Amino acid sequence: MEKFLVVLGLSTLILFIFGIVSRFVKIPPILSFILAGLVLGSFVHEDITLERLSEIGIILLFFYLGLEFNIARAVEVSKRIWIVGVIDFILNFGGVFLLLLILGFDVVIAVFGGAIAYASSSAITSKIIVDEKRIANTETEMILGLMVFEDIVAPILLAVLAGMMGGQDLEVLTFGIIMLKVLAVFSFIILVAMTMKEKISSFIEKFLEEDIFILFAFGVLISFAGFTYYIGLSEALGAFLIGMLISESGKAEVVERHLVSIRELAVAIFFFVFGSNVVFNPEFFTFKNLLVLTLMVVVSILGKILTGFIGGRIYGLSKRASLVAGLSIVSRGEFSIVISRLSPPSYLSLFGIYTLLMAFIGTFMIQYAPMLAKFVFKPKKQ
């Protein structure tokens, strides 16, 4: 107990210091938290309780993503962006999946690689768009729409991967059972939302200002996340669905305010622990592993740039705005981290270092995207 208190106390102080530094060097705090974990990895693992706290960070992160959607918005966004979303999935999941198969990896590892490479980091992307005052830019609507599409698909993908790791085989029957479970929990939440949203809204309204409300909200969230994990899906999917249910009741904003402090702490620790789990094992640095890592990074960068450019042109953007969109979605982050934690232990170094590289490369690409696009597609002379 004493060790845990010391580790937790010093960890939060270290995260504060790294967060302050990130403001001066103008990088997202997420990257500074990962760096802190890299530097202090052995210190973090002094107590397993800190890692358990980081798992609550995953649940809260996906809960907050769910709060951004009610059912109508999820359907509306999917209708508008689905073509770009399909292109995104084919180029990024499909591209890395095929690469790993060609390089001789088995299907399960290829699926994990594709899943880790699929989703951009909505946390990094949205943070920099806001900080750089690019909300009103022509390409931003498509970028944010694509982030929403990925936010819907990624928890489902997580649930499928969690189910796969329970049985290890990607058989048609196993896949069918997993998808039935996903459909069942989605149907349950939609049914509750449609039949009880007014009662839920009234209940939240009644107890919102009570000190004990946070106990109810946190209890329901953790319990349902635990339930989805218990039935062989991911806790992230359960958290996401509870967020959608709250959003459907119309009380997302007020619930978000009540849980924001817990979220900020738990999510910071989540990224901190991820950094500490990136293993720079000397045995990893062979020619073959470095070649695989390099090819994954190259295919992933090209995949996102092509997604943004092709999708942007379909969406009606100019060539320059489409290229800005592509350069702005290169970063990988929270989804890749969560999926990599499910992968077989022997691949943690590969997938951890890949995610780390893509987070940093993507951050600098989005920051310089307008300048790079202007260099490629020069403004027409008047």
C-alpha positions in Angstrom: 0.0 0.0 0.0 2.8 2.4 0.9 4.6 1.7 -2.3 1.4 2.3 -4.4 0.8 5.7 -2.7 4.4 6.8 -3.4 4.3 5.5 -7.0 0.9 7.1 -7.7 1.8 10.4 -6.1 5.2 10.8 -7.8 3.6 9.6 -11.2 1.0 12.3 -11.1 3.6 15.0 -10.2 5.8 13.8 -13.1 2.8 13.9 -15.5 2.1 17.5 -14.4 5.8 18.5 -15.1 5.8 16.8 -18.5 2.4 18.4 -19.3 3.8 21.9 -18.5 6.8 21.1 -20.8 4.5 20.0 -23.6 2.9 23.5 -23.6 6.2 25.2 -24.1 7.3 22.9 -27.0 3.8 22.9 -28.4 3.1 19.2 -28.6 -0.1 17.5 -27.4 0.1 16.5 -23.7 -0.6 12.9 -24.7 2.8 12.6 -26.3 4.5 14.0 -23.2 2.7 11.5 -21.0 3.9 8.7 -23.3 7.5 10.1 -23.1 7.3 10.2 -19.3 6.3 6.5 -19.4 9.2 5.7 -21.7 11.7 7.4 -19.4 10.3 6.0 -16.1 9.2 2.6 -17.2 10.7 0.5 -14.5 9.4 2.9 -11.8 5.8 2.5 -13.1 5.9 -1.3 -12.7 6.8 -1.1 -9.1 3.1 -1.6 -8.3 0.5 -3.4 -10.5 -2.3 -1.1 -9.1 -1.2 1.7 -11.3 -1.7 -0.4 -14.4 -5.2 -1.3 -13.1 -5.9 2.4 -12.8 -4.8 2.9 -16.4 -7.5 0.3 -17.4 -10.1 2.6 -15.9 -8.6 5.3 -18.2 -9.4 3.1 -21.2 -13.0 2.8 -20.0 -13.4 6.5 -19.4 -11.8 7.4 -22.7 -14.3 5.3 -24.7 -17.2 6.4 -22.5 -16.4 10.0 -23.5 -16.3 9.0 -27.1 -19.7 7.4 -26.7 -21.1 10.6 -25.2 -20.4 12.4 -28.5 -23.0 10.2 -30.3 -26.7 9.7 -30.0 -28.1 7.0 -32.3 -29.4 9.6 -34.8 -26.0 11.3 -35.1 -24.2 8.0 -35.5 -26.6 7.1 -38.4 -26.3 10.6 -40.0 -22.5 10.7 -39.9 -22.3 7.1 -41.3 -24.6 8.1 -44.2 -22.5 11.1 -45.1 -19.0 9.7 -44.7 -19.4 6.0 -45.3 -17.6 6.0 -48.7 -14.6 7.7 -47.2 -14.8 5.4 -44.2 -14.7 2.3 -46.4 -11.7 3.6 -48.3 -10.0 4.3 -45.0 -10.7 0.7 -43.8 -9.5 -0.9 -47.0 -6.3 1.2 -47.3 -5.2 1.1 -43.7 -6.6 -2.1 -42.2 -6.3 -3.9 -45.5 -3.0 -2.5 -46.5 -1.1 -3.6 -43.3 -3.1 -6.9 -43.1 -1.9 -7.8 -46.7 1.6 -6.6 -46.0 2.0 -8.9 -42.9 0.5 -11.8 -44.8 3.0 -11.3 -47.7 5.8 -11.1 -45.1 4.9 -14.5 -43.8 2.9 -13.7 -40.6 -0.1 -15.8 -39.7 -3.7 -14.6 -40.2 -4.3 -13.7 -36.5 -1.1 -11.5 -36.3 -2.0 -9.9 -39.7 -5.5 -9.1 -38.3 -3.9 -7.5 -35.2 -1.5 -5.5 -37.3 -4.3 -4.2 -39.6 -6.5 -3.3 -36.6 -3.6 -1.4 -34.9 -2.9 0.5 -38.1 -6.6 1.2 -38.9 -7.8 4.1 -36.7 -6.2 7.5 -36.5 -5.8 9.1 -33.0 -8.9 11.3 -32.6 -7.4 12.6 -29.4 -4.2 13.9 -31.1 -6.0 15.0 -34.3 -8.8 17.0 -32.7 -6.5 18.5 -30.1 -4.1 20.0 -32.8 -7.0 21.1 -35.0 -8.4 23.1 -32.1 -5.0 24.5 -31.0 -4.0 25.5 -34.5 -7.4 27.2 -35.0 -8.3 25.1 -38.0 -11.9 24.3 -37.1 -13.3 26.5 -39.9 -11.0 25.1 -42.6 -12.8 23.4 -45.5 -11.2 20.0 -44.8 -12.0 19.9 -41.1 -15.6 18.7 -41.5 -14.5 15.6 -43.4 -11.6 14.9 -41.0 -13.9 15.1 -38.0 -16.6 13.0 -39.8 -14.0 10.3 -40.5 -12.9 10.4 -36.8 -16.5 9.8 -35.9 -16.8 6.9 -38.3 -13.6 5.3 -36.9 -14.9 5.9 -33.4 -17.9 3.8 -34.2 -16.0 1.0 -36.0 -13.0 0.7 -33.7 -14.9 -0.5 -30.6 -16.6 -3.2 -32.7 -13.2 -4.2 -34.1 -11.9 -4.3 -30.5 -14.7 -6.6 -29.5 -14.0 -9.0 -32.4 -10.3 -9.1 -31.5 -11.0 -9.7 -27.8 -13.2 -12.6 -28.8 -10.6 -13.9 -31.1 -8.0 -13.9 -28.4 -10.4 -16.0 -26.3 -10.3 -18.9 -28.9 -7.2 -17.9 -30.9 -8.8 -19.2 -34.2 -10.4 -17.0 -36.8 -13.0 -19.5 -37.9 -16.3 -18.6 -39.5 -18.3 -20.0 -36.6 -16.2 -18.2 -34.0 -16.4 -14.9 -35.9 -20.2 -15.4 -36.2 -20.6 -15.9 -32.5 -18.6 -12.8 -31.7 -20.6 -10.7 -34.1 -23.9 -12.1 -32.6 -22.6 -10.9 -29.2 -21.8 -7.5 -30.6 -25.2 -7.3 -32.2 -26.9 -8.4 -28.9 -25.3 -5.7 -26.8 -25.9 -3.0 -29.4 -29.5 -4.1 -29.6 -29.9 -4.0 -25.9 -28.6 -0.5 -25.5 -30.7 0.8 -28.5 -33.8 -0.9 -26.9 -33.1 0.7 -23.5 -32.4 4.1 -25.2 -35.7 4.0 -27.2 -37.9 2.8 -24.4 -36.4 4.4 -21.3 -34.5 7.6 -22.4 -37.1 9.9 -20.8 -36.9 8.0 -17.5 -33.1 8.0 -17.6 -33.2 11.7 -18.3 -35.5 12.4 -15.4 -33.4 10.2 -13.1 -30.2 12.1 -14.0 -32.0 15.4 -13.6 -33.2 14.4 -10.1 -29.9 13.2 -8.7 -27.4 15.3 -10.8 -26.6 17.8 -8.1 -26.4 15.2 -5.4 -22.9 14.3 -4.2 -23.7 10.6 -4.7 -24.6 11.0 -8.4 -21.0 10.3 -9.4 -21.2 6.9 -7.6 -24.2 5.9 -9.7 -22.7 7.1 -13.0 -19.3 5.5 -12.3 -20.9 2.3 -11.0 -23.1 1.8 -14.1 -20.2 2.5 -16.4 -17.7 0.1 -14.8 -20.3 -2.6 -14.3 -21.4 -2.7 -18.0 -17.8 -2.4 -19.2 -17.1 -5.4 -16.9 -20.1 -7.3 -18.3 -19.0 -6.9 -22.0 -15.5 -8.0 -20.9 -17.0 -11.0 -19.1 -18.9 -12.2 -22.2 -15.7 -12.2 -24.3 -16.0 -8.7 -25.9 -13.9 -5.6 -24.9 -14.6 -3.4 -21.9 -14.1 -0.4 -24.3 -17.2 -1.5 -26.3 -19.3 -1.5 -23.1 -18.0 1.9 -22.1 -18.7 3.3 -25.6 -22.3 2.0 -25.5 -23.1 3.4 -22.1 -21.8 6.8 -23.4 -24.2 6.5 -26.3 -27.1 5.7 -23.9 -26.4 8.8 -21.8 -26.1 10.9 -24.9 -29.5 9.6 -26.1 -31.1 10.8 -22.9 -29.9 14.3 -23.7 -27.7 14.6 -20.5 -24.3 13.9 -22.0 -22.8 17.4 -21.3 -23.8 17.5 -17.6 -22.6 13.9 -17.0 -19.4 14.7 -18.8 -18.7 17.7 -16.4 -19.2 15.5 -13.4 -16.7 12.9 -14.5 -14.1 15.1 -16.2 -11.6 15.2 -13.3 -11.5 11.4 -13.0 -11.2 11.1 -16.7 -8.2 13.5 -17.0 -6.3 11.6 -14.3 -7.1 8.1 -15.5 -6.4 8.9 -19.2 -3.1 10.6 -18.4 -2.1 7.5 -16.4 -3.3 5.3 -19.3 -0.9 7.0 -21.8 1.9 7.1 -19.1 1.6 3.3 -18.5 1.5 2.7 -22.3 4.8 4.5 -22.6 6.2 2.4 -19.8 5.1 -0.8 -21.6 6.9 -0.1 -24.9 9.7 -2.6 -24.7 13.0 -1.7 -26.4 14.2 -5.3 -26.2 17.7 -5.6 -27.8 16.6 -8.9 -29.4 13.9 -7.0 -31.3 16.4 -5.0 -33.3 17.2 -7.5 -36.0 17.2 -6.6 -39.7 13.9 -8.6 -40.3 12.0 -6.9 -37.4 13.3 -3.4 -38.4 12.3 -4.1 -42.0 8.8 -5.1 -40.9 8.5 -2.1 -38.7 9.7 0.3 -41.4 7.3 -1.2 -44.0 4.4 -1.0 -41.6 5.1 2.7 -40.9 5.5 3.5 -44.7 2.3 1.7 -45.7 0.4 3.3 -42.8 1.5 6.8 -43.7 0.7 6.3 -47.4 -2.6 4.7 -46.5 -3.8 7.7 -44.5 -2.6 10.3 -47.0 -4.3 8.4 -49.8 -7.5 8.1 -47.7 -7.6 11.9 -47.1 -6.7 12.8 -50.7 -9.1 10.3 -52.4 -11.8 10.8 -49.8 -11.4 14.6 -49.9 -11.8 14.7 -53.7 -15.0 12.5 -53.4 -16.2 14.8 -50.6 -15.8 17.8 -52.9 -12.6 19.3 -51.5 -9.8 20.9 -53.6 -6.6 19.0 -54.2 -4.7 21.1 -51.6 -7.5 20.7 -48.9 -7.6 16.9 -49.6 -3.9 16.6 -49.1 -4.1 18.6 -45.8 -6.8 16.1 -44.7 -4.6 13.2 -45.6 -1.6 14.6 -43.7 -3.8 15.4 -40.7 -5.0 11.8 -40.0 -1.6 10.0 -40.0 -1.2 9.8 -36.2 -2.2 6.6 -34.4 -2.8 6.6 -30.7 -5.5 5.4 -28.2 -7.1 2.7 -30.4 -3.8 1.3 -31.4 -2.6 1.2 -27.8 -5.7 -0.6 -26.6 -5.5 -3.2 -29.4 -1.8 -3.7 -29.0 -2.4 -4.7 -25.4 -4.5 -7.6 -26.6 -1.8 -8.9 -29.0 0.4 -12.0 -28.2 3.3 -11.0 -25.8 5.9 -11.8 -28.4 4.6 -9.0 -30.6 4.3 -6.3 -28.0 7.6 -4.7 -29.0 6.7 -4.5 -32.7 3.3 -3.1 -32.2 4.3 -0.8 -29.3 7.2 0.8 -31.1 5.0 1.1 -34.2 2.3 3.0 -32.3 4.9 5.2 -30.7 6.5 6.1 -34.0 3.1 6.8 -35.7 2.0 9.0 -32.8 5.1 11.2 -33.1 5.3 11.2 -36.9 1.5 11.9 -37.2 1.7 14.8 -34.7 4.4 16.6 -36.7 2.6 15.9 -40.0 -0.7 17.4 -38.9 1.1 20.5 -37.5 2.8 21.1 -40.8 0.1 19.8 -43.1 -1.1 23.2 -44.5 2.5 24.2 -45.3 3.3 20.9 -46.9 0.1 21.0 -49.0 0.8 24.5 -50.1 4.3 23.4 -51.2 2.9 20.5 -53.3 -0.1 22.4 -54.7 1.2 26.0 -55.1 -1.4 28.8 -55.0 -2.4 29.9 -58.5 -1.0 33.3 -59.4 -3.6 36.1 -59.8 
